[in-house]
Amino acid sequence: MGSFRSQPLDTTKAAAPPETASSASPAPLEAPGGPASPEQRRTSNNCWSCRVLSGSGLIGAGGYVYWLARKPMKLGYPSSPGTVMQMVIGICIACWGVVILSDPKGKAFRVV
């Protein structure tokens, strides 16, 4: 499935060399998406700028959702269950941003 553009075109095929001796326990393969070393894993866990950017973005998005739900109520329209649910969702999104910013369990600075 797919097109030739999404797959690399390999016109030359090389013959695989024959295995001379097979071992009883082959070497374990590393996960392609996993970190290469523990130090690299530690560096990706304590990215303060990433937490500030995503946390403040979520707080802003939650505030915007809440503000959009509150706007008709300020104009005098009666609230409906949908409006109340939108306000609750906005508050939840903003709280999620606060949790990302505060890092309550200290996961960003844990030494492995």
N, CA, C and O atoms as a printed pandas DataFrame, in Angstrom:
     atom_number atom_name residue_name chain_id  residue_number  x_coord  y_coord  z_coord
0              1         N          MET        A               1    0.833   -1.169    0.000
1              2        CA          MET        A               1    0.000    0.000    0.000
2              3         C          MET        A               1    0.886    1.243    0.000
3              4         O          MET        A               1    2.049    1.198    0.400
4              5         N          GLY        A               2    0.327    2.319   -0.444
5              6        CA          GLY        A               2    1.102    3.540   -0.481
6              7         C          GLY        A               2    1.677    3.774   -1.851
7              8         O          GLY        A               2    1.438    3.009   -2.785
8              9         N          SER        A               3    2.419    4.816   -1.959
9             10        CA          SER        A               3    3.007    5.147   -3.245
10            11         C          SER        A               3    4.515    4.984   -3.173
11            12         O          SER        A               3    5.092    4.774   -2.106
12            13         N          PHE        A               4    5.132    5.087   -4.336
13            14        CA          PHE        A               4    6.577    4.977   -4.376
14            15         C          PHE        A               4    7.251    6.192   -3.761
15            16         O          PHE        A               4    8.407    6.111   -3.347
16            17         N          ARG        A               5    6.556    7.304   -3.694
17            18        CA          ARG        A               5    7.152    8.505   -3.125
18            19         C          ARG        A               5    7.329    8.396   -1.617
19            20         O          ARG        A               5    8.241    9.001   -1.054
20            21         N          SER        A               6    6.459    7.625   -0.955
21            22        CA          SER        A               6    6.569    7.515    0.492
22            23         C          SER        A               6    7.610    6.491    0.918
23            24         O          SER        A               6    7.993    6.448    2.087
24            25         N          GLN        A               7    8.071    5.665   -0.016
25            26        CA          GLN        A               7    9.052    4.645    0.306
26            27         C          GLN        A               7   10.353    4.940   -0.435
27            28         O          GLN        A               7   10.325    5.370   -1.588
28            29         N          PRO        A               8   11.488    4.713    0.217
29            30        CA          PRO        A               8   12.752    4.973   -0.475
30            31         C          PRO        A               8   12.963    3.969   -1.612
31            32         O          PRO        A               8   12.611    2.795   -1.500
32            33         N          LEU        A               9   13.530    4.448   -2.680
33            34        CA          LEU        A               9   13.777    3.613   -3.841
34            35         C          LEU        A               9   15.185    3.049   -3.739
35            36         O          LEU        A               9   16.164    3.793   -3.778
36            37         N          ASP        A              10   15.283    1.728   -3.609
37            38        CA          ASP        A              10   16.566    1.064   -3.497
38            39         C          ASP        A              10   16.700    0.122   -4.686
39            40         O          ASP        A              10   16.111   -0.959   -4.692
40            41         N          THR        A              11   17.472    0.526   -5.694
41            42        CA          THR        A              11   17.594   -0.278   -6.907
42            43         C          THR        A              11   18.685   -1.320   -6.796
43            44         O          THR        A              11   18.626   -2.335   -7.491
44            45         N          THR        A              12   19.687   -1.106   -5.942
45            46        CA          THR        A              12   20.779   -2.063   -5.823
46            47         C          THR        A              12   20.516   -2.990   -4.659
47            48         O          THR        A              12   20.280   -2.548   -3.534
48            49         N          LYS        A              13   20.559   -4.253   -4.932
49            50        CA          LYS        A              13   20.360   -5.259   -3.891
50            51         C          LYS        A              13   21.687   -5.966   -3.666
51            52         O          LYS        A              13   22.306   -6.458   -4.609
52            53         N          ALA        A              14   22.119   -6.013   -2.419
53            54        CA          ALA        A              14   23.358   -6.689   -2.084
54            55         C          ALA        A              14   23.015   -8.024   -1.442
55            56         O          ALA        A              14   22.060   -8.133   -0.673
56            57         N          ALA        A              15   23.807   -9.036   -1.770
57            58        CA          ALA        A              15   23.585  -10.354   -1.195
58            59         C          ALA        A              15   24.084  -10.356    0.241
59            60         O          ALA        A              15   25.152   -9.821    0.542
60            61         N          ALA        A              16   23.306  -10.958    1.115
61            62        CA          ALA        A              16   23.686  -11.026    2.519
62            63         C          ALA        A              16   24.755  -12.089    2.697
63            64         O          ALA        A              16   24.645  -13.174    2.125
64            65         N          PRO        A              17   25.797  -11.795    3.487
65            66        CA          PRO        A              17   26.838  -12.800    3.707
66            67         C          PRO        A              17   26.277  -13.949    4.550
67            68         O          PRO        A              17   25.450  -13.726    5.433
68            69         N          PRO        A              18   26.718  -15.154    4.282
69            70        CA          PRO        A              18   26.223  -16.298    5.057
70            71         C          PRO        A              18   26.739  -16.236    6.495
71            72         O          PRO        A              18   27.866  -15.809    6.747
72            73         N          GLU        A              19   25.902  -16.665    7.419
73            74        CA          GLU        A              19   26.307  -16.670    8.821
74            75         C          GLU        A              19   27.265  -17.839    9.053
75            76         O          GLU        A              19   26.989  -18.969    8.650
76            77         N          THR        A              20   28.375  -17.558    9.697
77            78        CA          THR        A              20   29.365  -18.601    9.934
78            79         C          THR        A              20   29.057  -19.390   11.187
79            80         O          THR        A              20   29.174  -20.615   11.201
80            81         N          ALA        A              21   28.661  -18.689   12.243
81            82        CA          ALA        A              21   28.348  -19.387   13.482
82            83         C          ALA        A              21   27.157  -18.702   14.128
83            84         O          ALA        A              21   27.165  -17.486   14.320
84            85         N          SER        A              22   26.148  -19.464   14.460
85            86        CA          SER        A              22   24.996  -18.861   15.123
86            87         C          SER        A              22   25.113  -19.109   16.621
87            88         O          SER        A              22   25.405  -20.224   17.055
88            89         N          SER        A              23   24.890  -18.087   17.385
89            90        CA          SER        A              23   25.000  -18.219   18.833
90            91         C          SER        A              23   23.655  -18.653   19.400
91            92         O          SER        A              23   22.614  -18.459   18.771
92            93         N          ALA        A              24   23.684  -19.231   20.573
93            94        CA          ALA        A              24   22.462  -19.718   21.202
94            95         C          ALA        A              24   21.596  -18.557   21.673
95            96         O          ALA        A              24   20.369  -18.634   21.615
96            97         N          SER        A              25   22.228  -17.481   22.138
97            98        CA          SER        A              25   21.463  -16.319   22.596
98            99         C          SER        A              25   21.871  -15.116   21.751
99           100         O          SER        A              25   22.972  -14.591   21.915
100          101         N          PRO        A              26   21.003  -14.679   20.858
101          102        CA          PRO        A              26   21.340  -13.526   20.022
102          103         C          PRO        A              26   21.380  -12.250   20.863
103          104         O          PRO        A              26   20.782  -12.173   21.936
104          105         N          ALA        A              27   22.091  -11.263   20.352
105          106        CA          ALA        A              27   22.214   -9.992   21.061
106          107         C          ALA        A              27   20.850   -9.309   21.092
107          108         O          ALA        A              27   20.137   -9.314   20.089
108          109         N          PRO        A              28   20.472   -8.712   22.246
109          110        CA          PRO        A              28   19.176   -8.040   22.330
110          111         C          PRO        A              28   19.149   -6.782   21.464
111          112         O          PRO        A              28   20.130   -6.043   21.378
112          113         N          LEU        A              29   18.025   -6.565   20.838
113          114        CA          LEU        A              29   17.864   -5.382   20.005
114          115         C          LEU        A              29   17.376   -4.223   20.857
115          116         O          LEU        A              29   16.559   -4.404   21.760
116          117         N          GLU        A              30   17.879   -3.032   20.565
117          118        CA          GLU        A              30   17.455   -1.841   21.297
118          119         C          GLU        A              30   16.198   -1.285   20.649
119          120         O          GLU        A              30   16.004   -1.416   19.441
120          121         N          ALA        A              31   15.360   -0.673   21.442
121          122        CA          ALA        A              31   14.144   -0.056   20.925
122          123         C          ALA        A              31   14.528    1.154   20.072
123          124         O          ALA        A              31   15.366    1.953   20.489
124          125         N          PRO        A              32   13.935    1.303   18.893
125          126        CA          PRO        A              32   14.327    2.416   18.028
126          127         C          PRO        A              32   13.953    3.782   18.593
127          128         O          PRO        A              32   14.636    4.763   18.297
128          129         N          GLY        A              33   12.901    3.881   19.390
129          130        CA          GLY        A              33   12.484    5.166   19.910
130          131         C          GLY        A              33   13.002    5.456   21.308
131          132         O          GLY        A              33   12.824    6.561   21.820
132          133         N          GLY        A              34   13.639    4.478   21.928
133          134        CA          GLY        A              34   14.099    4.635   23.299
134          135         C          GLY        A              34   15.370    5.452   23.396
135          136         O          GLY        A              34   16.104    5.572   22.415
136          137         N          PRO        A              35   15.647    6.019   24.570
137          138        CA          PRO        A              35   16.881    6.790   24.740
138          139         C          PRO        A              35   18.102    5.886   24.708
139          140         O          PRO        A              35   18.038    4.726   25.116
140          141         N          ALA        A              36   19.201    6.418   24.227
141          142        CA          ALA        A              36   20.410    5.625   24.066
142          143         C          ALA        A              36   21.136    5.414   25.388
143          144         O          ALA        A              36   21.726    4.355   25.602
144          145         N          SER        A              37   21.105    6.385   26.260
145          146        CA          SER        A              37   21.815    6.260   27.523
146          147         C          SER        A              37   20.974    6.859   28.643
147          148         O          SER        A              37   20.044    7.621   28.376
148          149         N          PRO        A              38   21.292    6.521   29.912
149          150        CA          PRO        A              38   20.535    7.097   31.025
150          151         C          PRO        A              38   20.675    8.613   31.104
151          152         O          PRO        A              38   19.742    9.293   31.531
152          153         N          GLU        A              39   21.823    9.154   30.701
153          154        CA          GLU        A              39   21.999   10.604   30.753
154          155         C          GLU        A              39   21.079   11.305   29.764
155          156         O          GLU        A              39   20.545   12.373   30.064
156          157         N          GLN        A              40   20.891   10.715   28.591
157          158        CA          GLN        A              40   19.984   11.307   27.617
158          159         C          GLN        A              40   18.551   11.262   28.145
159          160         O          GLN        A              40   17.788   12.203   27.928
160          161         N          ARG        A              41   18.176   10.194   28.828
161          162        CA          ARG        A              41   16.841   10.085   29.392
162          163         C          ARG        A              41   16.640   11.139   30.473
163          164         O          ARG        A              41   15.567   11.738   30.546
164          165         N          ARG        A              42   17.632   11.380   31.306
165          166        CA          ARG        A              42   17.541   12.379   32.364
166          167         C          ARG        A              42   17.383   13.786   31.795
167          168         O          ARG        A              42   16.649   14.603   32.350
168          169         N          THR        A              43   18.065   14.068   30.697
169          170        CA          THR        A              43   17.987   15.382   30.086
170          171         C          THR        A              43   16.594   15.655   29.536
171          172         O          THR        A              43   16.114   16.785   29.617
172          173         N          SER        A              44   15.943   14.653   28.984
173          174        CA          SER        A              44   14.622   14.880   28.411
174          175         C          SER        A              44   13.547   15.000   29.478
175          176         O          SER        A              44   12.453   15.478   29.178
176          177         N          ASN        A              45   13.811   14.588   30.708
177          178        CA          ASN        A              45   12.805   14.666   31.761
178          179         C          ASN        A              45   12.774   16.015   32.461
179          180         O          ASN        A              45   11.753   16.338   33.068
180          181         N          ASN        A              46   13.805   16.804   32.417
181          182        CA          ASN        A              46   13.816   18.054   33.175
182          183         C          ASN        A              46   13.907   19.272   32.265
183          184         O          ASN        A              46   14.690   20.186   32.522
184          185         N          CYS        A              47   13.128   19.283   31.229
185          186        CA          CYS        A              47   13.126   20.400   30.289
186          187         C          CYS        A              47   12.201   21.482   30.830
187          188         O          CYS        A              47   10.990   21.435   30.615
188          189         N          TRP        A              48   12.771   22.449   31.529
189          190        CA          TRP        A              48   11.974   23.502   32.167
190          191         C          TRP        A              48   11.264   24.360   31.125
191          192         O          TRP        A              48   10.098   24.714   31.303
192          193         N          SER        A              49   11.953   24.694   30.049
193          194        CA          SER        A              49   11.325   25.544   29.034
194          195         C          SER        A              49   10.148   24.842   28.373
195          196         O          SER        A              49    9.163   25.492   28.022
196          197         N          CYS        A              50   10.234   23.525   28.197
197          198        CA          CYS        A              50    9.108   22.781   27.618
198          199         C          CYS        A              50    7.915   22.805   28.561
199          200         O          CYS        A              50    6.778   22.966   28.117
200          201         N          ARG        A              51    8.161   22.648   29.857
201          202        CA          ARG        A              51    7.068   22.665   30.827
202          203         C          ARG        A              51    6.452   24.045   30.931
203          204         O          ARG        A              51    5.233   24.160   31.062
204          205         N          VAL        A              52    7.260   25.102   30.876
205          206        CA          VAL        A              52    6.719   26.464   30.948
206          207         C          VAL        A              52    5.869   26.747   29.713
207          208         O          VAL        A              52    4.778   27.307   29.823
208          209         N          LEU        A              53    6.361   26.366   28.550
209          210        CA          LEU        A              53    5.621   26.629   27.317
210          211         C          LEU        A              53    4.300   25.864   27.288
211          212         O          LEU        A              53    3.254   26.447   27.003
212          213         N          SER        A              54    4.339   24.572   27.579
213          214        CA          SER        A              54    3.105   23.792   27.510
214          215         C          SER        A              54    2.152   24.135   28.649
215          216         O          SER        A              54    0.940   24.188   28.440
216          217         N          GLY        A              55    2.675   24.368   29.848
217          218        CA          GLY        A              55    1.814   24.718   30.975
218          219         C          GLY        A              55    1.123   26.046   30.783
219          220         O          GLY        A              55   -0.076   26.164   31.034
220          221         N          SER        A              56    1.860   27.049   30.342
221          222        CA          SER        A              56    1.235   28.357   30.129
222          223         C          SER        A              56    0.284   28.323   28.937
223          224         O          SER        A              56   -0.722   29.033   28.929
224          225         N          GLY        A              57    0.588   27.516   27.941
225          226        CA          GLY        A              57   -0.333   27.361   26.813
226          227         C          GLY        A              57   -1.644   26.718   27.232
227          228         O          GLY        A              57   -2.713   27.126   26.779
228          229         N          LEU        A              58   -1.565   25.712   28.097
229          230        CA          LEU        A              58   -2.789   25.076   28.583
230          231         C          LEU        A              58   -3.586   26.004   29.487
231          232         O          LEU        A              58   -4.817   25.999   29.443
232          233         N          ILE        A              59   -2.912   26.793   30.297
233          234        CA          ILE        A              59   -3.626   27.758   31.147
234          235         C          ILE        A              59   -4.339   28.787   30.265
235          236         O          ILE        A              59   -5.490   29.138   30.524
236          237         N          GLY        A              60   -3.660   29.265   29.235
237          238        CA          GLY        A              60   -4.281   30.216   28.323
238          239         C          GLY        A              60   -5.454   29.611   27.564
239          240         O          GLY        A              60   -6.482   30.264   27.384
240          241         N          ALA        A              61   -5.306   28.365   27.119
241          242        CA          ALA        A              61   -6.397   27.711   26.397
242          243         C          ALA        A              61   -7.588   27.473   27.315
243          244         O          ALA        A              61   -8.733   27.660   26.904
244          245         N          GLY        A              62   -7.329   27.061   28.554
245          246        CA          GLY        A              62   -8.414   26.868   29.504
246          247         C          GLY        A              62   -9.121   28.160   29.839
247          248         O          GLY        A              62  -10.345   28.187   29.966
248          249         N          GLY        A              63   -8.354   29.243   29.985
249          250        CA          GLY        A              63   -8.957   30.546   30.240
250          251         C          GLY        A              63   -9.813   31.011   29.076
251          252         O          GLY        A              63  -10.869   31.611   29.278
252          253         N          TYR        A              64   -9.367   30.739   27.866
253          254        CA          TYR        A              64  -10.121   31.135   26.684
254          255         C          TYR        A              64  -11.436   30.353   26.582
255          256         O          TYR        A              64  -12.479   30.932   26.278
256          257         N          VAL        A              65  -11.387   29.038   26.835
257          258        CA          VAL        A              65  -12.599   28.220   26.794
258          259         C          VAL        A              65  -13.582   28.692   27.861
259          260         O          VAL        A              65  -14.782   28.796   27.606
260          261         N          TYR        A              66  -13.069   28.976   29.052
261          262        CA          TYR        A              66  -13.922   29.464   30.138
262          263         C          TYR        A              66  -14.527   30.827   29.783
263          264         O          TYR        A              66  -15.710   31.067   30.028
264          265         N          TRP        A              67  -13.723   31.703   29.214
265          266        CA          TRP        A              67  -14.184   33.044   28.853
266          267         C          TRP        A              67  -15.277   32.983   27.788
267          268         O          TRP        A              67  -16.249   33.735   27.850
268          269         N          LEU        A              68  -15.117   32.079   26.801
269          270        CA          LEU        A              68  -16.142   31.937   25.773
270          271         C          LEU        A              68  -17.465   31.448   26.359
271          272         O          LEU        A              68  -18.532   31.846   25.891
272          273         N          ALA        A              69  -17.408   30.594   27.372
273          274        CA          ALA        A              69  -18.640   30.116   27.996
274          275         C          ALA        A              69  -19.249   31.185   28.892
275          276         O          ALA        A              69  -20.470   31.246   29.036
276          277         N          ARG        A              70  -18.441   32.004   29.480
277          278        CA          ARG        A              70  -18.923   33.029   30.431
278          279         C          ARG        A              70  -19.488   34.257   29.713
279          280         O          ARG        A              70  -20.322   34.972   30.269
280          281         N          LYS        A              71  -19.041   34.499   28.496
281          282        CA          LYS        A              71  -19.423   35.702   27.757
282          283         C          LYS        A              71  -20.947   35.850   27.585
283          284         O          LYS        A              71  -21.461   36.935   27.859
284          285         N          PRO        A              72  -21.698   34.824   27.148
285          286        CA          PRO        A              72  -23.147   34.999   27.021
286          287         C          PRO        A              72  -23.841   35.209   28.369
287          288         O          PRO        A              72  -24.871   35.880   28.438
288          289         N          MET        A              73  -23.286   34.646   29.427
289          290        CA          MET        A              73  -23.893   34.820   30.748
290          291         C          MET        A              73  -23.778   36.267   31.197
291          292         O          MET        A              73  -24.669   36.783   31.871
292          293         N          LYS        A              74  -22.684   36.922   30.828
293          294        CA          LYS        A              74  -22.524   38.335   31.187
294          295         C          LYS        A              74  -23.508   39.220   30.429
295          296         O          LYS        A              74  -23.877   40.293   30.905
296          297         N          LEU        A              75  -23.930   38.770   29.250
297          298        CA          LEU        A              75  -24.888   39.533   28.458
298          299         C          LEU        A              75  -26.327   39.326   28.930
299          300         O          LEU        A              75  -27.245   39.974   28.429
300          301         N          GLY        A              76  -26.520   38.431   29.884
301          302        CA          GLY        A              76  -27.847   38.237   30.450
302          303         C          GLY        A              76  -28.573   37.001   29.980
303          304         O          GLY        A              76  -29.717   36.783   30.379
304          305         N          TYR        A              77  -27.953   36.178   29.143
305          306        CA          TYR        A              77  -28.607   34.954   28.691
306          307         C          TYR        A              77  -28.572   33.923   29.820
307          308         O          TYR        A              77  -27.602   33.873   30.575
308          309         N          PRO        A              78  -29.607   33.107   29.944
309          310        CA          PRO        A              78  -29.595   32.081   30.989
310          311         C          PRO        A              78  -28.572   30.989   30.649
311          312         O          PRO        A              78  -28.306   30.706   29.481
312          313         N          SER        A              79  -28.018   30.397   31.682
313          314        CA          SER        A              79  -27.017   29.348   31.454
314          315         C          SER        A              79  -27.722   28.029   31.154
315          316         O          SER        A              79  -28.804   27.751   31.671
316          317         N          SER        A              80  -27.095   27.241   30.323
317          318        CA          SER        A              80  -27.610   25.916   29.970
318          319         C          SER        A              80  -26.607   24.873   30.447
319          320         O          SER        A              80  -25.481   25.225   30.800
320          321         N          PRO        A              81  -26.987   23.610   30.465
321          322        CA          PRO        A              81  -26.024   22.572   30.865
322          323         C          PRO        A              81  -24.784   22.548   29.973
323          324         O          PRO        A              81  -23.688   22.243   30.444
324          325         N          GLY        A              82  -24.951   22.866   28.696
325          326        CA          GLY        A              82  -23.807   22.904   27.794
326          327         C          GLY        A              82  -22.826   24.011   28.144
327          328         O          GLY        A              82  -21.613   23.830   28.045
328          329         N          THR        A              83  -23.356   25.154   28.553
329          330        CA          THR        A              83  -22.501   26.275   28.950
330          331         C          THR        A              83  -21.737   25.946   30.228
331          332         O          THR        A              83  -20.549   26.245   30.351
332          333         N          VAL        A              84  -22.429   25.331   31.165
333          334        CA          VAL        A              84  -21.773   24.943   32.420
334          335         C          VAL        A              84  -20.699   23.895   32.156
335          336         O          VAL        A              84  -19.621   23.942   32.749
336          337         N          MET        A              85  -20.997   22.947   31.262
337          338        CA          MET        A              85  -20.005   21.919   30.925
338          339         C          MET        A              85  -18.799   22.543   30.237
339          340         O          MET        A              85  -17.671   22.113   30.475
340          341         N          GLN        A              86  -19.006   23.530   29.402
341          342        CA          GLN        A              86  -17.889   24.212   28.744
342          343         C          GLN        A              86  -17.022   24.943   29.772
343          344         O          GLN        A              86  -15.797   24.964   29.650
344          345         N          MET        A              87  -17.646   25.533   30.768
345          346        CA          MET        A              87  -16.880   26.204   31.817
346          347         C          MET        A              87  -16.055   25.203   32.618
347          348         O          MET        A              87  -14.905   25.474   32.964
348          349         N          VAL        A              88  -16.649   24.040   32.913
349          350        CA          VAL        A              88  -15.931   23.002   33.657
350          351         C          VAL        A              88  -14.743   22.491   32.852
351          352         O          VAL        A              88  -13.663   22.282   33.405
352          353         N          ILE        A              89  -14.932   22.289   31.562
353          354        CA          ILE        A              89  -13.835   21.822   30.711
354          355         C          ILE        A              89  -12.723   22.869   30.652
355          356         O          ILE        A              89  -11.544   22.519   30.678
356          357         N          GLY        A              90  -13.087   24.144   30.572
357          358        CA          GLY        A              90  -12.074   25.209   30.573
358          359         C          GLY        A              90  -11.273   25.228   31.864
359          360         O          GLY        A              90  -10.055   25.400   31.844
360          361         N          ILE        A              91  -11.957   25.050   32.983
361          362        CA          ILE        A              91  -11.257   25.012   34.277
362          363         C          ILE        A              91  -10.338   23.799   34.345
363          364         O          ILE        A              91   -9.227   23.895   34.865
364          365         N          CYS        A              92  -10.791   22.656   33.824
365          366        CA          CYS        A              92   -9.958   21.441   33.839
366          367         C          CYS        A              92   -8.698   21.616   32.993
367          368         O          CYS        A              92   -7.615   21.192   33.397
368          369         N          ILE        A              93   -8.834   22.233   31.834
369          370        CA          ILE        A              93   -7.664   22.458   30.977
370          371         C          ILE        A              93   -6.667   23.385   31.671
371          372         O          ILE        A              93   -5.458   23.158   31.614
372          373         N          ALA        A              94   -7.177   24.427   32.326
373          374        CA          ALA        A              94   -6.288   25.358   33.034
374          375         C          ALA        A              94   -5.611   24.664   34.216
375          376         O          ALA        A              94   -4.432   24.905   34.478
376          377         N          CYS        A              95   -6.339   23.811   34.929
377          378        CA          CYS        A              95   -5.732   23.071   36.047
378          379         C          CYS        A              95   -4.660   22.109   35.558
379          380         O          CYS        A              95   -3.653   21.911   36.239
380          381         N          TRP        A              96   -4.857   21.516   34.405
381          382        CA          TRP        A              96   -3.846   20.639   33.820
382          383         C          TRP        A              96   -2.562   21.420   33.549
383          384         O          TRP        A              96   -1.463   20.913   33.774
384          385         N          GLY        A              97   -2.703   22.643   33.070
385          386        CA          GLY        A              97   -1.528   23.492   32.856
386          387         C          GLY        A              97   -0.816   23.830   34.149
387          388         O          GLY        A              97    0.414   23.878   34.181
388          389         N          VAL        A              98   -1.572   24.068   35.228
389          390        CA          VAL        A              98   -0.958   24.353   36.534
390          391         C          VAL        A              98   -0.193   23.135   37.034
391          392         O          VAL        A              98    0.893   23.274   37.598
392          393         N          VAL        A              99   -0.745   21.948   36.834
393          394        CA          VAL        A              99   -0.057   20.724   37.258
394          395         C          VAL        A              99    1.244   20.543   36.489
395          396         O          VAL        A              99    2.252   20.143   37.071
396          397         N          ILE        A             100    1.238   20.827   35.205
397          398        CA          ILE        A             100    2.469   20.703   34.412
398          399         C          ILE        A             100    3.511   21.710   34.891
399          400         O          ILE        A             100    4.696   21.385   34.974
400          401         N          LEU        A             101    3.083   22.920   35.204
401          402        CA          LEU        A             101    4.028   23.941   35.674
402          403         C          LEU        A             101    4.575   23.624   37.060
403          404         O          LEU        A             101    5.763   23.818   37.316
404          405         N          SER        A             102    3.721   23.139   37.954
405          406        CA          SER        A             102    4.159   22.958   39.345
406          407         C          SER        A             102    4.950   21.680   39.553
407          408         O          SER        A             102    5.781   21.626   40.459
408          409         N          ASP        A             103    4.722   20.639   38.740
409          410        CA          ASP        A             103    5.417   19.349   38.840
410          411         C          ASP        A             103    5.371   18.838   40.293
411          412         O          ASP        A             103    6.408   18.800   40.954
412          413         N          PRO        A             104    4.183   18.443   40.805
413          414        CA          PRO        A             104    4.017   18.143   42.219
414          415         C          PRO        A             104    4.823   16.960   42.738
415          416         O          PRO        A             104    5.230   16.973   43.900
416          417         N          LYS        A             105    5.069   15.944   41.926
417          418        CA          LYS        A             105    5.817   14.781   42.410
418          419         C          LYS        A             105    7.303   14.900   42.204
419          420         O          LYS        A             105    8.053   14.022   42.631
420          421         N          GLY        A             106    7.747   15.942   41.574
421          422        CA          GLY        A             106    9.192   16.143   41.363
422          423         C          GLY        A             106    9.761   15.216   40.319
423          424         O          GLY        A             106   10.947   14.890   40.367
424          425         N          LYS        A             107    8.947   14.783   39.377
425          426        CA          LYS        A             107    9.427   13.854   38.358
426          427         C          LYS        A             107   10.495   14.466   37.468
427          428         O          LYS        A             107   11.327   13.747   36.914
428          429         N          ALA        A             108   10.481   15.777   37.324
429          430        CA          ALA        A             108   11.435   16.411   36.412
430          431         C          ALA        A             108   12.846   16.404   36.976
431          432         O          ALA        A             108   13.803   16.513   36.210
432          433         N          PHE        A             109   13.006   16.281   38.265
433          434        CA          PHE        A             109   14.327   16.359   38.863
434          435         C          PHE        A             109   14.736   15.088   39.570
435          436         O          PHE        A             109   15.671   15.105   40.370
436          437         N          ARG        A             110   14.068   13.997   39.299
437          438        CA          ARG        A             110   14.401   12.723   39.944
438          439         C          ARG        A             110   15.709   12.193   39.384
439          440         O          ARG        A             110   15.918   12.209   38.171
440          441         N          VAL        A             111   16.583   11.728   40.250
441          442        CA          VAL        A             111   17.855   11.153   39.845
442          443         C          VAL        A             111   17.670    9.654   39.757
443          444         O          VAL        A             111   17.240    9.017   40.719
444          445         N          VAL        A             112   17.996    9.086   38.598
445          446        CA          VAL        A             112   17.783    7.650   38.390
446          447         C          VAL        A             112   19.033    6.902   38.743
447          448         O          VAL        A             112   19.069    5.675   38.639
